[in-house]
Amino acid sequence: MLALTLEEFMVELNDGAIKNVGPNNKAATVKLFDVDSAEAREFGDKRVKLVFEDEEENEIQVSLFPEDVRALVDDIEELEEDSPVFE
């Protein structure tokens, strides 16, 4: 299941073109639940792309620098040690 929240979002549709309306204060939150597959791969020559997909083929891609990936791995290792999720 993909949940998408858009805040302060308004666009104009004119002759098939979508155009931003209003100030540049838009924000979005995307959540993907019940992930069916996850993978990491190279993205360009300096980043790692994490790709998550559910059974309905909703997909989220996240590009991170290697130091951010290492921090994420550290967080996961901490969870493995302390959290009942990994029991």
N, C-alpha and C positions, 0 to 999 in steps of 0.2 A: 504494500500500500504506500502510495506516494502522497504526502501532505505538503501543499505549497501555500505559504502565507505571503501575500504581497501587501506592503504598507505604503500609504501615500502614493498610490499607483493610479495614474490616469494616462491614457494614450488617445491619440486622435487617429482615426482610420479615414484616409482621404485618397480616393482613386487607387485603392489597393495597397497604399503605403501606410506603415505604422510610424507615427511620430510622437515623441515625448511631449506631454503637455504639463506645464507647471514647472516648479523648481526641481533641481536635482537632489531631492531628499528622499528618494525611494529606497526601500530596504526589502529584502526577501529572506525567508527562512524555508529551508527544504528539509523534510524528514522522510527517510525511506525505512519502512518497517518490514519485517519478514524477508530479509535479504537472502536470496537464493545462491548468489555467487559473489565472491570478492577476489580481486586480484591486484597486484602491484606490478607496474612496468615502467620502463624508462620513458621520460617525456622530455624531448629536446636533449640537450647535453648537460643540463644542470638540475633537473627535477625528477621527481618520482610521481607517477600518476596512480592514484588509487581509484579503482572502478568497482562500484557496487550495483548489483542488479537484482530485482525481485522476479518472481515467477510470471508476472504480467509484463515483463520486459521494460519496466520503469528503470531508469539508470541514472546514477549520480557519479560524476567524475570529479576528483579532487586532485589538484596539483600541489605538491609540497617540495620544499627544498630538503636535502638530505638531513640537515640538523633537526628539522621539524619531524621527520619520519623517526629519527632516533629518539626524540623526546616522546613520541607516541608509543614506541616500542617499550621505553622505560615505564610509561604509565601502565601499559598492559602487563608488564612483568610484576609491577607492584600489585596490581589487581590479582594476579595469579597467586601471590603470596598471602594476601590479606582478605580477599573477598570470598564470600560464600558462593559467588557465581561460578567459581572454578572448582568447587568441591565435587 
